[in-house]
Amino acid sequence: MRKILLLVALPLAIGAGEPGQLDVTVSGLKSTKGMLLACLWKDKAGFPTCGKSKSAVKIRTAITGGSMRVTFRNVPAGSYAVSVEHDEDNDGKLKTNFIGMPKEGVGVSNNPGGIPSYGKAQVRVNGNGAISITMRYL
């Protein structure tokens, strides 16, 4: 009898918990020109380029200062990554140079150095949480 109860209770415990929200504070924006695009990624497909993604949850908002806050709502518990782009010319695309380096501001969760990987940018969401991302302009 204990084994049956354990097997029934285990899947309920894994899926337990209400969706929460993830507050993302983005700092280091160099101007209020253009729009801020923030993407929440459940997997690495397409990460970190927001504009081209069809899988990421996107928030697009006007920039009102050097620091902004965006909130992803109804986020099920799990591991995610967040990327942000400063779309300065408001064309919905990240401008890059001839070798693919961004010409507009970018940032990812955990603020890893170098070329960001999905693994280094992952954060755990379980209920309500908050992270900070610092924009980088190359």
C-alpha positions as CSV (number, residue, x, y, z in Angstrom):
1,M,0.0,0.0,0.0
2,R,2.8,2.4,0.8
3,K,4.4,1.9,-2.7
4,I,1.1,2.8,-4.4
5,L,0.7,5.9,-2.4
6,L,4.2,7.0,-3.0
7,L,3.9,6.5,-6.8
8,V,0.7,8.5,-6.8
9,A,2.0,11.3,-4.6
10,L,5.3,11.7,-6.5
11,P,3.8,13.1,-9.8
12,L,1.6,15.4,-7.8
13,A,4.5,16.8,-5.9
14,I,6.6,17.4,-9.1
15,G,3.8,19.3,-10.8
16,A,2.6,21.1,-7.7
17,G,2.6,24.9,-7.4
18,E,0.8,27.7,-9.0
19,P,2.3,29.7,-11.8
20,G,4.2,32.7,-10.6
21,Q,5.8,35.8,-12.0
22,L,9.3,36.8,-12.8
23,D,10.2,40.5,-12.4
24,V,13.2,41.6,-14.5
25,T,15.1,44.8,-13.7
26,V,17.1,46.0,-16.7
27,S,19.8,48.6,-15.9
28,G,22.4,50.4,-18.0
29,L,20.1,51.6,-20.8
30,K,22.0,54.3,-22.6
31,S,19.0,56.2,-23.9
32,T,15.2,56.3,-24.0
33,K,15.3,56.1,-27.8
34,G,13.5,53.0,-29.3
35,M,12.0,50.0,-27.4
36,L,13.1,47.4,-24.9
37,L,12.4,43.8,-26.0
38,A,12.6,41.1,-23.2
39,C,12.2,37.4,-23.9
40,L,11.6,34.5,-21.6
41,W,13.1,31.2,-22.9
42,K,12.0,27.7,-21.8
43,D,14.6,26.1,-24.0
44,K,17.7,27.0,-25.9
45,A,16.3,27.0,-29.4
46,G,16.9,30.4,-30.9
47,F,18.4,31.8,-27.6
48,P,19.4,34.7,-27.2
49,T,18.0,36.6,-30.2
50,C,14.5,37.8,-29.3
51,G,13.3,39.3,-32.5
52,K,13.8,36.1,-34.5
53,S,12.3,33.8,-32.0
54,K,8.9,32.1,-32.3
55,S,9.3,30.1,-29.1
56,A,10.1,32.8,-26.5
57,V,7.5,34.8,-24.5
58,K,8.1,38.4,-25.5
59,I,7.5,41.7,-23.9
60,R,8.0,44.9,-25.9
61,T,7.8,48.2,-24.1
62,A,8.8,51.9,-24.5
63,I,12.0,52.9,-22.7
64,T,11.4,55.5,-20.0
65,G,14.7,55.7,-18.3
66,G,18.1,54.2,-17.7
67,S,16.6,51.4,-15.7
68,M,13.3,49.5,-16.5
69,R,11.3,46.7,-15.0
70,V,9.3,44.2,-17.0
71,T,7.2,41.3,-15.6
72,F,6.5,37.9,-17.0
73,R,3.3,36.7,-15.6
74,N,1.8,33.2,-15.2
75,V,5.2,31.5,-15.4
76,P,5.1,27.8,-14.5
77,A,7.8,26.5,-12.2
78,G,10.9,25.6,-14.0
79,S,14.2,26.7,-15.5
80,Y,14.3,29.6,-17.9
81,A,16.7,32.2,-19.4
82,V,15.9,35.8,-20.1
83,S,17.4,38.0,-22.8
84,V,16.9,41.7,-23.5
85,E,17.6,43.9,-26.5
86,H,17.6,47.7,-26.8
87,D,15.9,48.2,-30.2
88,E,17.2,51.7,-30.6
89,D,15.7,52.3,-34.1
90,N,12.4,50.5,-33.3
91,D,12.5,48.2,-36.3
92,G,12.0,45.0,-34.4
93,K,15.4,43.6,-35.4
94,L,18.7,43.4,-33.5
95,K,21.3,45.3,-35.6
96,T,24.6,43.4,-35.9
97,N,28.0,44.1,-37.6
98,F,29.5,42.0,-40.4
99,I,30.6,39.3,-38.0
100,G,27.3,39.1,-36.1
101,M,28.2,41.2,-33.0
102,P,25.3,43.3,-31.8
103,K,25.4,47.0,-32.6
104,E,22.4,47.7,-30.2
105,G,22.3,47.0,-26.5
106,V,21.9,43.4,-25.2
107,G,21.8,41.5,-22.0
108,V,21.0,38.1,-20.5
109,S,20.0,36.7,-17.1
110,N,22.9,36.0,-14.7
111,N,25.0,38.6,-16.7
112,P,27.6,36.1,-17.9
113,G,30.7,37.4,-19.6
114,G,31.5,36.6,-23.2
115,I,29.1,35.1,-25.7
116,P,26.0,34.1,-23.7
117,S,24.9,30.5,-23.5
118,Y,21.5,29.2,-22.5
119,G,23.0,27.1,-19.7
120,K,24.9,30.1,-18.2
121,A,21.8,32.3,-18.3
122,Q,19.4,29.8,-16.7
123,V,17.4,30.9,-13.6
124,R,15.0,28.8,-11.6
125,V,11.4,30.1,-11.3
126,N,9.3,28.7,-8.5
127,G,6.5,31.1,-7.6
128,N,7.4,34.8,-7.7
129,G,11.0,35.9,-8.3
130,A,13.1,38.7,-9.4
131,I,16.4,39.1,-11.4
132,S,18.6,41.9,-12.6
133,I,20.2,42.3,-16.1
134,T,22.8,44.8,-17.0
135,M,22.7,46.0,-20.6
136,R,25.9,45.8,-22.7
137,Y,26.7,48.0,-25.6
138,L,29.6,46.8,-27.7
